Each structure stands twice: as C-alpha cells, then as structure tokens.
Amino acid sequence: MENRKKSNSEFIPVFQKAFLKPKYWGAWLAIGACAGMAMLPARVRDPILGGLGRTAGKFARSARRRAQINLFYCLPELPEQQREAIIDQMFAVAPQSMVMMAELALRKPEHVRDRVEWHGKEIIEGLRAEQQNVIFLVPHGWAVDIPAMLMASEGQKMAAMFHNQRNELVDYMWNAVRRRFGGRMHARNDGIKPFISSVRQGYWGYYLPDQDHGAEHSEFVDFFATYKATLPAIGRLMKVCRAKVVPLFPVYDSKTHKLHVHIRPPMEDLLDADDETLARRMNEEVEIFVRPNPEQYTWILKLLKTRKEGEQEPYQRDELFPKK
C-alpha cells in the first residue's frame, strides 16, 4: 500500500482509509495513549512513563538482547550490572522522549521550548548569520527528532532522511509529526540526491551517522571498544552541499523534565580527509556525545551487524546472552 505522495523533492505522508481497518486498532490505541500522556504535565507523566518503559524493557527480549550485546562489545570496561542499569534507564528514557515529541506535535511549541536548553546555540546562530549551509551530524538518540522540529517551528527550513516504519499507520503518523512545522522528509529508498538538493537550497540537513549500511561502501573503523562498518558519506555531502558539518545530540533529563540539546563546533578537519579518517571522526563524535549519556542512545539497533570477513555477527552468537 502506498502511504505517501511523492514529489521531485520530498516524501509527503498521506492518510489512507485502510488505516481504519481492525488490524490498525492496536496502533490507534497506542497513538491515543501517547497523545493523552502528552497532555499531562511532564512532572506527572515522566515517572509513569519511566516505570512503563522499564517494565516493557524486561519483556522486549529481542530488543534487550541487542542492547546487551552492543554494550558488551562497546563498553566492556563496565561491569554487567552497570550495563544492565544503562539498558533499564534507556527503556525509561525512550517513552519520555517520544511523548515530549507528541507534546510538541499537539501543543504550541512555546509549551515545549520552556523546557529545552541549548548548549552551544551560538554556533548555529553564527552559521545562520553567515548564511552557511549546515548538515547536523546527529547520533541515534531517543529524542533525535525534537531539535529539528523546534528549529523548524522557529522558521528554519529543515531536511532529513529516514527509514520507513514497518507498520504503515505508525509510519504515516511519525512522519506527519516530523513535518508538523514544515521542512522536508527524504526516504532513504529514494537515494541521497533529493537530500543534497534540499541542503543546497538552504535547508539545514539532519544526518544520522551510525546506521549499518553494509561493507561495500563502508570503512571498518573504531567504535567505542570495538569497530563498526561506517559509511563515510559525510565527506561527500560536505563538499557537494558546500555545507558545515555540526555535531548535535539531544539528552532528556527526566528529573528536571528538560531536554538538553548539545551542539559542538563544525568539523573543520573533514575537508581533505580520506574515507577512513572521515569514518573514524564520525564515530568519534558519536562517542563524545554518548559516553556521558549512554542511556540516551538507541542501543537496540543492530549497530554491529556487518563484521570483517570470517568474523561471526554478534547477534548470531548464541552463547551471548542466550534467549530464554
């Protein structure tokens, strides 16, 4: 089923009558619950969501096992008990961040802006004053969409690439929320050219550097205590878009109910770097953001799926955190 309207430049989600069929009723209930929670004060909902998230994390065995394996490889210096605590907190942060995104979609942005602190915002304000093209390098955090939505709500044109969700209703709703204040969404299936075109037209790009795209075009470079197949595409994007690459990472604090958006200076050392250096620098920025805030990262992704020849994929190692 086609759930979008395709133009030459962007992905536009379109509501389908089929979304009213019984097979989507469960998704509607979840969406309704999320919307209801979004209308509660954050100080009331965050403890509830945190508890629900931790409980769900105990039963989401496959997702939890992927997180356990990722942390086993990436942060082996931590004792297992501490890694398990990080995973529990990750599952708590996930719904808290998602409901903040829902709040931003349902209410005026001023309601959310009061609970957002930008660290290094003068960096992007300077780039805006210079009329520079910008690509944000954004690791996979649970609140990853919120900074882009906030910037769009302030009038900044934003563009991002994304993967479609398996559930078509969730895919429609998620992308409709992302486009709440305008901006462009580009499906990865459509290739990278539409994204490049948007950045060259003055849209600020949002690029997530830590997905596994396979070995063919990737470099095997250090990633925390292990290595990762990393696509060094940011170098090409920087050149063809004539853009500054600015690392950014959102961190949700459930104690203060605030989102902290951390921005680092532009990566000026990328222009003449080779692919291996580019890939490593991208991973280095991920590490700088994630090490102090490991619970904010989406450790449930198959980050380490592609391995060097002759090495077994970590998630297929039955002896690691055996399924019960």
C-alpha positions as CSV (number, residue, x, y, z in Angstrom):
1,M,0.0,0.0,0.0
2,E,1.3,3.4,-0.9
3,N,1.1,5.8,2.0
4,R,2.8,8.8,0.6
5,K,2.6,11.5,-2.1
6,K,5.9,11.7,-3.9
7,S,7.2,14.9,-5.4
8,N,10.6,15.6,-7.0
9,S,12.0,16.7,-3.8
10,E,10.3,15.2,-0.7
11,F,8.3,12.4,0.9
12,I,4.8,13.6,1.9
13,P,2.8,11.1,4.1
14,V,-0.8,10.7,3.1
15,F,-3.6,9.3,5.3
16,Q,-5.2,6.1,3.9
17,K,-8.8,4.9,4.6
18,A,-7.3,1.5,5.2
19,F,-5.8,2.8,8.4
20,L,-9.3,2.5,9.9
21,K,-9.3,-1.3,9.5
22,P,-9.2,-3.5,12.6
23,K,-5.6,-4.5,12.0
24,Y,-4.6,-1.0,12.9
25,W,-6.8,-0.6,16.0
26,G,-3.9,-1.6,18.3
27,A,-1.7,1.1,16.8
28,W,-4.5,3.6,17.2
29,L,-4.8,2.7,20.9
30,A,-1.1,3.2,21.4
31,I,-1.2,6.6,19.5
32,G,-4.2,7.6,21.6
33,A,-2.4,6.7,24.8
34,C,0.7,8.6,23.7
35,A,-1.5,11.7,22.9
36,G,-3.3,11.5,26.2
37,M,0.1,11.3,28.1
38,A,1.4,14.3,26.1
39,M,-1.4,16.5,27.6
40,L,-0.3,15.7,31.1
41,P,2.4,17.9,32.9
42,A,5.8,16.4,32.4
43,R,6.4,16.1,36.1
44,V,3.3,13.9,36.3
45,R,3.8,11.7,33.3
46,D,7.6,11.1,33.4
47,P,7.6,8.8,36.5
48,I,4.7,6.8,34.9
49,L,6.4,6.6,31.5
50,G,9.7,5.7,33.1
51,G,8.1,2.8,35.0
52,L,6.2,1.6,32.0
53,G,9.4,1.8,29.9
54,R,11.5,-0.2,32.4
55,T,8.8,-2.9,32.6
56,A,8.4,-3.1,28.9
57,G,12.2,-3.4,28.6
58,K,12.1,-6.6,30.7
59,F,9.7,-8.3,28.3
60,A,11.2,-6.9,25.0
61,R,13.7,-9.8,24.9
62,S,15.0,-9.4,21.4
63,A,15.5,-5.7,21.7
64,R,17.1,-6.0,25.2
65,R,19.4,-8.7,23.9
66,R,20.6,-6.5,21.1
67,A,21.3,-3.7,23.6
68,Q,23.1,-6.2,25.9
69,I,25.3,-7.4,23.0
70,N,26.1,-3.8,21.8
71,L,27.1,-2.7,25.3
72,F,29.1,-5.9,25.8
73,Y,31.2,-5.1,22.7
74,C,31.2,-1.3,23.1
75,L,31.6,-0.7,26.8
76,P,33.2,-3.9,28.1
77,E,35.0,-2.0,30.9
78,L,31.7,-1.6,32.7
79,P,30.5,-4.4,34.9
80,E,27.4,-6.3,33.6
81,Q,25.3,-4.9,36.4
82,Q,26.1,-1.3,35.3
83,R,25.4,-2.2,31.7
84,E,22.0,-3.6,32.7
85,A,21.2,-0.4,34.6
86,I,22.0,1.6,31.5
87,I,19.6,-0.6,29.5
88,D,16.8,-0.1,32.1
89,Q,17.3,3.6,32.0
90,M,17.4,3.6,28.2
91,F,14.0,1.9,28.1
92,A,12.7,4.6,30.6
93,V,14.0,7.5,28.5
94,A,12.5,6.2,25.3
95,P,8.8,6.8,26.1
96,Q,9.6,10.0,28.0
97,S,11.3,11.4,24.9
98,M,8.7,10.1,22.4
99,V,5.8,11.7,24.5
100,M,7.7,15.0,24.5
101,M,7.8,14.8,20.7
102,A,4.0,14.1,20.8
103,E,3.5,17.1,23.1
104,L,5.4,19.3,20.5
105,A,3.1,17.9,17.8
106,L,-0.2,18.6,19.7
107,R,0.5,21.8,21.5
108,K,2.1,25.2,20.7
109,P,5.9,25.0,20.6
110,E,6.2,27.5,23.4
111,H,4.9,24.8,25.8
112,V,8.0,22.7,25.0
113,R,10.6,25.5,24.4
114,D,10.4,26.5,28.0
115,R,11.8,23.0,28.9
116,V,14.6,23.0,26.3
117,E,18.1,24.2,27.0
118,W,20.5,24.7,24.1
119,H,24.2,24.3,24.8
120,G,26.3,25.9,22.0
121,K,23.3,27.5,20.2
122,E,25.6,30.5,19.4
123,I,27.4,28.2,17.0
124,I,24.3,27.7,14.8
125,E,23.3,31.3,15.2
126,G,26.7,32.3,13.8
127,L,26.3,30.0,10.9
128,R,22.8,31.4,10.2
129,A,24.2,34.9,10.3
130,E,26.8,33.9,7.7
131,Q,24.1,32.2,5.6
132,Q,26.1,29.0,5.7
133,N,24.6,25.6,4.5
134,V,24.5,23.3,7.5
135,I,24.4,19.5,8.0
136,F,23.8,18.3,11.5
137,L,25.6,15.1,12.4
138,V,23.1,13.5,14.9
139,P,23.7,10.2,16.6
140,H,20.6,8.0,17.2
141,G,19.2,9.3,20.4
142,W,15.6,8.8,21.6
143,A,14.8,12.5,21.3
144,V,16.5,12.8,17.9
145,D,13.6,14.5,16.1
146,I,12.8,17.2,18.7
147,P,15.6,19.6,17.9
148,A,14.8,19.6,14.2
149,M,11.1,20.2,14.9
150,L,12.0,23.1,17.3
151,M,14.2,24.7,14.7
152,A,11.5,24.3,12.1
153,S,9.0,25.9,14.4
154,E,11.3,28.9,14.6
155,G,11.2,29.3,10.8
156,Q,14.4,27.4,9.9
157,K,14.0,25.2,6.9
158,M,14.9,21.6,7.8
159,A,15.5,18.5,5.7
160,A,16.1,14.9,6.9
161,M,16.5,11.3,5.6
162,F,14.6,8.5,7.2
163,H,13.8,4.8,7.0
164,N,10.1,3.7,6.8
165,Q,8.5,2.0,9.8
166,R,7.1,-1.5,9.2
167,N,3.6,-0.5,10.5
168,E,2.2,1.8,7.8
169,L,0.0,3.7,10.2
170,V,2.9,4.4,12.6
171,D,5.0,5.4,9.6
172,Y,2.3,7.8,8.4
173,M,1.8,9.3,11.9
174,W,5.6,9.5,12.7
175,N,6.4,11.4,9.5
176,A,3.3,13.6,9.8
177,V,4.5,14.7,13.3
178,R,8.0,15.3,12.0
179,R,6.6,17.6,9.3
180,R,4.4,19.5,11.9
181,F,6.2,22.8,11.4
182,G,7.3,22.3,7.8
183,G,10.5,21.0,6.4
184,R,11.3,18.1,4.0
185,M,11.5,14.4,4.6
186,H,13.5,12.2,2.2
187,A,13.1,8.5,2.2
188,R,16.4,6.6,2.0
189,N,14.9,4.4,-0.6
190,D,14.8,7.4,-2.9
191,G,18.6,7.9,-2.7
192,I,20.6,10.8,-1.4
193,K,20.2,13.2,-4.3
194,P,16.9,14.8,-3.0
195,F,18.5,15.4,0.4
196,I,21.6,17.0,-1.3
197,S,19.3,19.2,-3.4
198,S,17.4,20.4,-0.3
199,V,20.6,21.4,1.6
200,R,22.0,23.2,-1.5
201,Q,18.7,25.2,-1.5
202,G,19.3,26.4,2.0
203,Y,17.6,23.7,4.1
204,W,19.6,22.6,7.1
205,G,20.2,18.9,6.8
206,Y,19.8,16.2,9.5
207,Y,22.2,13.2,9.0
208,L,22.4,10.2,11.3
209,P,25.9,8.7,11.0
210,D,25.6,5.5,12.9
211,Q,23.5,3.2,10.8
212,D,25.0,0.0,9.4
213,H,24.8,0.2,5.6
214,G,26.9,-3.0,4.9
215,A,30.5,-3.5,3.9
216,E,30.6,-2.5,0.3
217,H,30.9,1.3,0.7
218,S,31.8,1.4,4.4
219,E,35.1,1.6,6.3
220,F,35.8,-0.7,9.3
221,V,36.9,1.8,12.0
222,D,37.0,2.0,15.7
223,F,33.7,2.4,17.5
224,F,34.0,2.6,21.3
225,A,35.9,-0.6,22.3
226,T,35.1,-2.4,19.1
227,Y,34.8,-1.5,15.4
228,K,32.0,-0.7,13.1
229,A,31.2,-0.6,9.4
230,T,30.8,3.1,8.9
231,L,29.7,4.9,5.8
232,P,32.0,7.9,5.2
233,A,29.3,9.8,3.3
234,I,29.5,13.0,5.3
235,G,32.7,14.0,3.4
236,R,30.9,13.8,0.1
237,L,27.9,15.6,1.5
238,M,30.0,18.3,2.9
239,K,31.6,19.0,-0.4
240,V,28.7,18.7,-2.8
241,C,26.4,20.6,-0.4
242,R,29.1,23.2,0.4
243,A,28.0,22.8,4.0
244,K,29.4,23.0,7.5
245,V,29.0,19.7,9.5
246,V,27.8,20.4,13.0
247,P,27.5,17.6,15.6
248,L,24.3,17.7,17.7
249,F,22.8,15.4,20.3
250,P,19.7,15.7,22.5
251,V,19.6,14.5,26.1
252,Y,16.4,14.2,28.0
253,D,16.6,14.7,31.8
254,S,13.6,13.0,33.5
255,K,14.5,14.6,36.8
256,T,14.2,18.2,35.6
257,H,11.9,17.2,32.7
258,K,14.1,19.2,30.3
259,L,15.7,18.4,27.0
260,H,19.3,19.5,26.7
261,V,20.5,20.0,23.1
262,H,24.3,19.8,22.9
263,I,26.0,21.3,19.9
264,R,29.7,21.1,19.1
265,P,31.8,23.2,16.7
266,P,31.8,22.5,13.0
267,M,34.0,19.6,11.9
268,E,36.6,21.7,10.0
269,D,39.0,18.8,9.8
270,L,37.0,16.8,7.3
271,L,37.5,18.7,4.0
272,D,40.7,16.9,2.9
273,A,40.3,13.7,5.0
274,D,40.4,10.2,3.4
275,D,37.5,7.8,3.9
276,E,39.0,6.0,6.8
277,T,39.6,9.3,8.7
278,L,36.1,10.5,7.8
279,A,34.5,7.4,9.2
280,R,36.6,7.4,12.3
281,R,35.8,11.1,13.0
282,M,32.1,10.5,12.6
283,N,32.3,7.6,15.2
284,E,34.4,9.8,17.5
285,E,31.7,12.4,17.6
286,V,29.2,9.7,18.5
287,E,31.4,8.6,21.3
288,I,31.9,12.1,22.7
289,F,28.2,12.6,23.0
290,V,27.2,9.1,24.1
291,R,29.8,8.2,26.7
292,P,28.5,10.8,29.3
293,N,24.9,9.9,28.4
294,P,24.8,6.2,27.4
295,E,21.1,5.8,28.4
296,Q,20.1,8.3,25.7
297,Y,21.4,6.1,22.8
298,T,19.3,3.6,20.9
299,W,21.4,0.6,21.8
300,I,18.6,-1.7,20.5
301,L,19.7,-1.1,16.8
302,K,21.9,-3.7,15.1
303,L,24.8,-1.3,15.1
304,L,27.5,-4.1,14.7
305,K,25.8,-6.3,12.2
306,T,28.5,-6.1,9.5
307,R,31.8,-7.7,10.6
308,K,35.1,-8.3,8.9
309,E,35.4,-11.4,6.8
310,G,35.5,-14.6,8.8
311,E,34.0,-13.0,12.0
312,Q,30.6,-14.0,13.2
313,E,27.9,-11.4,13.5
314,P,27.5,-10.6,17.2
315,Y,23.7,-11.1,17.2
316,Q,24.1,-14.6,15.9
317,R,26.4,-15.7,18.8
318,D,24.0,-18.0,20.7
319,E,26.4,-18.1,23.7
320,L,26.0,-14.3,24.3
321,F,23.0,-13.6,26.4
322,P,21.2,-16.7,25.4
323,K,17.5,-16.3,24.7
324,K,15.3,-17.7,27.4
